[in-house]
């Protein structure tokens, strides 16, 4: 039996995933700084952007779970998803820069 979800349900997966990626980006940031992997500060700044993006995404997702008003819940979750995707994109750029030793 296939169950279709209603269009207005919000995603509960952003909070734990954003929290996990927040921890991962802190680990990457610490590694870059302590091992001096990058001569450029661009990687440090981009990794900091990832930390900020995943932090905001986790906070918005948490707030959406705590809010009672349906429209506000959807708004919080939409912004959490947008910021989460932006953080993922920046994370991919950091990974490419690290792997190919571009920065």
Secondary structure, DSSP 8 states (H G I E B T S, - for coil): ------TT---SHHHHHHHHHHHHHHHHHHHHHHHT--SSSHHHHHHHHHHHHHHHHHHHHHHHHH---HHHHHHHHHHHHHHHHHHHHHHHHHHHHHHTT--
